[in-house]
Structure formats: structure tokens, C-alpha cells
Amino acid sequence: MGPWYYEVVSFDGDYVNLRRTDIESDELNPVALALLPPEIEVGSKVKCEYFQYEVIG
């Protein structure tokens, strides 16, 4: 499944709002903070494959 590419847009409590960058979309995808690597910050580029998230930029 995937890969899908995202950019971290904002933090919202225990969730992080991600925006897809591999397709044209303004929709935000909320993801539980616990599923993401601890080094993420706003503006980080993230790859999701088989529901595993990896910082790529």
C-alpha cells in the first residue's frame, strides 16, 4: 500500500495534520502523533508506506 507523500501542516493536540504532496489536494489528513517519528515538525516531508511513516525531508 502506498507509498503516499505528505507534508506536516500543523499539530492539533495528539494529532498531526498532513497534506498529500504526491497529488493535488487541499484536504488535511489527521494522523495520531504516536504513529509518526518523534523528530517531525511543521514543514517536515513524510512518506507513508504500509502505514509506517518515515521522515524524508
Secondary structure, DSSP 8 states (H G I E B T S, - for coil): ---EEEEEEEEETTEEEEEESSS----EEEEEGGGS-TT--TT-EEEEETTEEEE--
